[in-house]
Amino acid sequence: MHPTPAPGWSRVLPQLGAGRLRTGLRDSRDRLVASDPGLGRLRQGLRAVLAVGTTVLVESRYAGALGVPATMAVLVGAIVAMLVSTLVSEPSRTATLGTMAGVPLAASVGVTLGVVTSTRHVLGLVTFVVVSFAAVWVRRFGVRWFTYGFLAWQGFFFALFLHPPLSALPFLLGAVVVASMWVTLLLLTVLRGNPRVRLRRTVEALRARARAGIAAMLDVLEDPDAVGPQRRLRTQLVQLSEIALLMDGQLADPRAVPAGLRRGQVRRWAVDIEIAMDETAAAVVDLARHKDELPPGQLDDIRRLLQVLGWGAGDRARHWVRTLEQQPAPQLPGLRRLTWAATDLLQLVEQWDAGRLDDQGAARSGSDPLDTADAPDAGDAGRDDDANFEPVITLFAGNLPGSAAVASDMVEESRGQGRWPFARLELTTRQAVQAALAAALAIIVGEVISAQRYYWAVIAAFIAFTGASNAGETIRRSFARVAGTMAGLVGAIGLAHVTTGHPTVAVAALFACIFLAFYVQRLSYAAMIFFITLLLGQMYTLLNTFTDAVLVLRLEETAAGAAIGVAVSILVLPTGTRATARAARSGFLLQLADLLEGCADHLREDRDRDLLALAVALDAWGRQVVNTYRSVARGGLVGVDRGRLRHRLSVLGACGGHARALAVEVAESGMTSPELASACCELAAQARSLADLAALPAPAESGAAVVEARERVSTLVAARADDDPRTRPASIEIGRVADALTLLAAP
């Protein structure tokens, strides 16, 4: 017999279950929203499906009007629509028209070369290599030319794939023009998008990511010694910074800003959110380490505060803040820091919800709530005059840029240092040479495997250099392509057996694969290739040419092409992964020095420099450091100390966070202090000296210099803090930056 529940439990248990369900649903929604800031991935998938689907219909009508079979026009038009709809994302209709004006020309050049040379096999193969070189080389001229080069290459490839006679060339060129005109119309109308809605959804993702970070803090509080929760918390903070950078890039369009707000205010709000989250995380980590010293019941109060902080429960969160503030002295330092940071977060969320962002921003965490009535307008931190506003981040197809700029700067600095003439080549030229050589080798090996399907090997080799700026990224993409193709092979065979003889189902599956491929593109390249392989299987099913042997052959060709791409990236004009990571670290430290020097200027009443813009630029360099260090850690490199890499990333992240907080404090307080200005200049000099080093930790002499500088900074900060308590918050942040630089130089 089961025991009879105590009175009241019949009501309590369902409530507990409902509470867990609500919490689970809330957390699941947060994960979904945070994983797709601004619904960019969802929009990308839908754009591709809508563009391809409608272009297929338009091309069918075009072919029908001419009385010609529609297959070639549909395939060429679909590839133009797919590429253009996912790559072209201009802020204005004028810019869209400017980009689209070159689309039919670029695609037509590729198609024409493919058709004209297809009748002469050797000439066609040589032209394929030349087109591969040119498609990469033109990327030096900017984002627009990346699209043109890729279109020309794909146009040439599909001409080889379709094997049309020369007499069909006018028909194919017409199909290119029709597709270009149709997609242009879509981009100017239904695919245009609303920048204000996009920014609002990105803000929702920022808040969801902040809540995910708070949930990770709860895990850290429960098990301070576990490595997993600490890593998850750092990951959440990095991803929070990435969303803030995405917001800054979206602010390039003045129409994105909500009515009544200015772009400088939105930038400052996002930076304040980052600072408040950094402070909350640091406080929780500190409290977790000393949880045994907390009075009875206080740990539960901290848990209750974190459980309601950020989830629209402002009144309850303020109640727990007051409860913690009223705890009897002495209090752990982390407790006071937590209450200030929580108050900041609540204030910032309420400001956005009310649609009124204060010019002074939130009260700075880690400091007493001082009177700021006499402080100057925070416009010094980021002038709110929209005419003077300049975004720090330039988005690529609506996304944050990759590490190509870092690799390009690294190559530019090293040009002329080597005796070999090729050492003087720019990054785009190096990659063009690599792509052409890889294409040539892939043709040779691919033809050995199959004289008819060799182009799959060329695709795998060429695409390995698209979106990759160093050897480590190329290796990862190549392995991911093989893995995705292998998994897709199994799935395509099974799906083909289901859809064979059911064309409607096959078409639906094909468009589902298009959507899913672009939806997961930013999350996993292997998953994208998986769905592309399924898509090809359905296309062959509709063309009645599907066989298991065809997809197995695709896997063999893909593996050969990927191996060639990896070998070429390592052996021919390599852009080193470690060298790119060093360049990113050096760029971060130089940007840190610029920010510290800007703070010094403000402390001397020279407020011409935009400290908020400098802080956002430091975040952008911090993101590059994270991405390039990940390439080092995951690129299969030998002799990588991943524990040391994680430690260095943590120190650099702390350095950037404290410098950001210092910049906002200096800009918003309007304080002046020759002593603190000297301390900032001292730290800037040390940051520059560390940036010049080829490796960290610093040599003994450089490390000793950093330690001596730390002692001088401590003396300056202590003297000023004793003289004027109002400078204490800035003094604290300067000390924290100095500590981080010292750790960075320490062996």
C-alpha positions, 0 to 999 in steps of 0.5 A, spaced: 500 500 500 502 507 498 502 511 504 497 517 504 499 524 502 499 529 508 493 534 507 495 539 502 500 536 498 494 534 493 494 541 492 502 543 493 504 538 488 501 540 482 503 547 483 510 545 483 509 541 477 506 547 474 512 551 476 517 547 473 513 546 467 513 554 466 520 555 468 522 549 463 518 553 457 521 560 459 528 557 459 527 553 452 524 560 449 530 564 452 535 559 449 531 559 442 531 567 442 538 568 444 540 563 439 538 567 433 539 574 435 534 578 431 531 572 428 537 572 423 537 565 421 530 564 421 529 570 416 535 567 412 532 561 411 525 564 409 528 568 404 532 563 401 525 559 400 521 564 398 526 567 393 528 560 390 520 558 390 518 564 386 524 564 382 522 557 379 515 559 378 517 565 374 523 561 370 518 556 368 513 562 365 519 564 362 521 558 359 514 556 357 513 563 353 519 561 349 516 554 348 523 551 351 524 546 356 524 549 363 530 545 367 536 549 365 532 556 366 529 553 373 536 551 375 540 557 373 535 561 376 534 558 382 542 558 384 542 566 382 536 567 387 539 562 393 545 566 393 543 573 392 537 573 397 542 570 402 548 574 401 545 581 399 543 585 405 544 593 404 541 598 408 538 602 403 534 601 397 539 605 393 545 601 395 541 594 394 539 597 386 547 598 386 549 591 388 544 588 384 546 592 378 552 587 377 549 581 379 546 579 372 553 581 369 557 577 374 553 571 373 552 572 365 560 572 365 560 565 369 555 562 365 558 564 358 565 562 360 562 555 362 558 554 355 563 556 351 568 552 353 564 546 355 565 543 348 573 543 349 574 539 355 581 541 356 580 549 355 574 548 360 578 545 365 583 551 365 578 556 365 575 553 371 582 554 374 582 561 372 575 562 374 576 560 381 582 564 382 578 570 379 572 569 384 577 569 390 581 575 388 576 580 387 574 579 394 579 585 395 574 590 393 569 589 398 563 585 400 559 586 394 565 583 390 565 577 394 557 576 391 559 577 384 565 572 384 561 567 388 556 568 382 561 568 377 564 561 379 557 558 381 554 560 374 560 557 371 559 551 375 552 550 373 554 551 366 559 545 366 553 541 370 548 542 365 552 541 359 548 546 354 549 547 347 552 553 345 545 555 341 542 555 348 547 560 351 542 566 349 536 562 353 540 561 359 543 569 359 535 571 359 534 566 365 539 570 369 537 576 367 530 574 369 532 571 375 536 577 377 530 582 376 525 578 380 530 577 386 531 585 385 524 586 386 523 581 392 529 585 395 526 592 394 519 589 397 517 583 401 524 581 403 526 588 405 525 587 412 524 592 418 530 595 421 526 597 427 523 590 428 530 587 427 533 591 432 527 590 437 528 582 436 536 583 437 534 586 444 530 581 446 535 576 444 540 580 448 535 580 454 534 572 453 542 571 453 542 575 459 537 571 463 541 565 460 547 568 463 544 569 470 541 561 470 549 559 469 550 564 475 546 559 479 549 553 477 556 556 479 553 558 486 551 551 487 557 548 485 563 553 485 569 548 484 566 545 478 569 547 471 563 546 467 558 551 470 564 556 470 565 555 462 558 556 461 558 562 464 564 565 460 560 562 454 554 566 456 558 573 457 561 572 450 555 571 446 552 577 450 557 581 447 556 578 440 549 580 440 551 587 443 556 588 437 550 585 432 546 591 435 551 596 434 552 594 427 544 594 426 545 602 428 548 603 422 541 604 419 538 610 423 531 607 421 532 601 426 532 606 432 525 606 436 521 613 436 524 618 441 531 614 442 537 616 439 543 611 436 548 613 442 543 612 447 542 605 444 549 604 444 550 606 451 544 602 454 547 595 450 554 597 453 551 598 460 547 591 460 554 588 459 557 592 464 552 590 469 552 583 467 560 582 468 559 585 475 553 580 477 557 575 474 564 577 478 560 578 484 556 571 484 563 567 483 566 571 489 560 569 493 560 562 491 568 561 493 566 564 500 559 561 500 561 557 507 562 564 510 555 566 508 550 567 514 545 562 515 539 563 510 543 569 506 545 564 501 537 562 499 536 570 499 541 570 493 538 564 490 531 567 490 534 574 487 538 570 481 531 566 480 527 572 479 532 577 476 531 579 469 525 575 468 520 581 468 519 580 476 522 587 478 518 588 484 520 581 487 527 582 485 527 589 488 525 586 495 530 581 495 535 586 493 533 590 499 533 584 503 540 583 502 542 590 503 539 590 510 543 584 512 547 586 518 555 588 518 560 585 516 558 583 509 562 580 504 564 585 498 561 580 493 554 581 496 554 589 496 557 588 489 551 583 487 546 588 490 549 594 486 549 590 479 542 587 480 539 594 481 543 596 475 540 591 471 533 592 473 534 599 472 536 598 465 531 593 463 525 598 466 528 604 462 528 600 455 521 597 457 519 604 458 522 607 452 526 612 455 533 611 456 537 616 460 542 620 458 546 618 464 545 611 464 545 606 470 548 607 476 555 604 476 556 598 479 561 597 484 560 604 487 556 608 492 550 611 489 553 618 488 549 624 486 550 626 479 546 632 478 553 636 476 555 631 472 556 633 464 551 630 459 553 623 457 554 625 450 561 625 451 561 617 452 557 617 445 555 623 442 547 622 441 547 627 434 545 621 429 549 625 424 555 624 427 554 617 429 558 612 426 557 604 427 564 600 429 561 594 426 560 593 419 555 587 418 556 582 412 550 579 410 547 582 416 552 578 420 558 579 424 564 579 420 569 573 420 577 574 422 579 575 415 580 583 417 585 580 422 588 575 418 589 581 412 592 585 417 597 580 419 599 578 412 600 586 411 604 587 416 609 581 414 609 583 407 616 584 405 619 581 410 621 574 407 625 573 401 620 569 397 616 574 392 610 570 394 611 572 401 609 580 399 602 577 396 596 580 399 591 575 403 586 575 397 591 574 392 594 568 397 587 565 397 586 566 390 592 562 388 591 557 394 584 556 391 586 556 383 591 550 385 586 546 389 581 547 384 587 544 379 589 538 383 582 537 385 580 536 377 586 531 376 584 527 382 577 528 381 577 525 374 581 519 376 575 518 381 570 520 375 570 523 369 563 526 369 563 528 376 569 531 378 566 538 379 564 535 386 571 535 388 573 542 385 567 544 389 569 541 396 576 544 395 574 551 393 569 552 398 574 550 403 577 557 402 570 561 402 569 563 409 576 561 412 581 566 413 587 561 416 589 554 415 585 552 422 579 554 419 580 551 412 581 544 416 575 545 420 571 547 414 574 541 410 572 536 415 565 538 417 564 538 409 566 531 409 562 529 415 556 533 413 556 529 406 557 522 409 551 523 414 547 526 408 549 520 404 545 516 409 539 521 410 538 522 402 538 514 400 533 513 406 529 520 404 529 518 396 526 511 397 520 515 401 519 520 396 520 516 389 514 517 385 511 522 389 513 529 386 509 533 391 513 530 397 519 531 394 518 538 392 516 539 399 522 536 402 527 540 397 524 546 400 525 544 407 532 542 406 533 549 403 530 552 409 534 548 414 541 549 410 540 556 411 537 556 418 543 552 421 548 555 417 551 559 422 551 554 427 554 548 424 557 548 417 557 540 417 549 541 419 548 545 413 552 540 408 548 535 411 541 538 408 545 540 402 546 533 400 539 531 402 537 537 397 541 534 392 538 527 393 531 530 392 533 534 386 536 527 383 529 524 385 525 529 381 530 529 375 529 521 375 537 520 375 537 518 383 542 512 385 545 510 391 552 510 387 551 517 385 551 519 392 557 515 394 561 518 388 559 525 391 562 522 398 568 520 395 569 526 390 568 531 396 573 527 401 578 528 395 577 535 394 577 536 402 583 533 403 586 537 397 584 543 400 587 542 407 593 540 404 594 546 400 592 551 405 597 548 410 603 547 404 602 553 400 602 560 402 599 558 409 596 563 413 598 561 420 592 560 425 597 561 431 600 567 427 592 570 426 591 569 433 597 573 435 595 578 431 588 578 434 591 579 441 596 584 439 590 588 436 586 587 442 592 590 446 593 596 442 585 598 442 586 597 449 591 602 449 587 607 445 581 606 450 586 608 456 589 613 452 582 616 451 580 615 458 586 619 460 584 625 455 578 625 458 581 625 465 585 632 463 578 635 460 580 633 453 573 630 451 574 630 443 574 622 443 568 618 443 569 613 449 563 608 448 566 607 440 572 605 443 569 601 448 565 597 443 571 597 438 575 593 444 569 588 444 570 587 437 577 585 438 575 581 444 571 577 439 576 576 434 581 574 440 576 569 442 574 566 435 582 565 433 584 562 439 578 557 438 581 556 431 588 554 435 584 550 440 580 546 435 584 546 429 587 540 430 594 543 431 599 539 435 602 542 442 596 546 444 596 547 451 588 548 451 588 550 459 593 556 458 589 558 452 582 558 456 586 562 462 589 567 457 582 568 454 579 569 461 584 574 463 583 578 456 576 578 457 577 581 464 581 586 462 576 588 456 570 588 461 574 592 466 576 597 461 569 598 458 567 599 465 572 605 466 571 608 460 563 609 461 565 611 468 570 616 466 565 619 460 559 619 465 562 622 471 566 628 468 571 627 473 578 630 472 584 627 475 591 628 473 593 622 477 588 617 474 590 620 467 597 618 469 595 611 471 591 610 465 597 612 460 602 608 464 597 602 463 596 604 456 604 604 455 604 597 458 599 594 453 602 597 447 609 593 450 605 587 451 602 588 444 609 588 441 611 581 444 611 575 439 608 570 445 606 571 452 607 570 458 612 576 457 620 575 458 623 576 464 625 583 463 618 585 460 614 582 466 618 585 471 617 592 467 609 590 468 610 589 475 613 595 476 608 599 472 603 596 477 606 598 483 606 605 480 599 605 478 597 603 485 601 609 488 597 614 483 590 610 485 591 610 492 593 617 493 587 620 488 582 615 492 584 618 499 584 625 496 577 625 493 572 619 494 568 620 488 574 618 484 573 611 487 569 607 482 574 609 476 580 608 481 577 601 482 577 599 475 584 602 473 586 597 479 583 591 476 585 593 469 592 593 472 591 586 475 589 583 469 595 586 465 600 583 470 597 576 470 597 577 462 605 578 463 606 573 469 609 566 467 
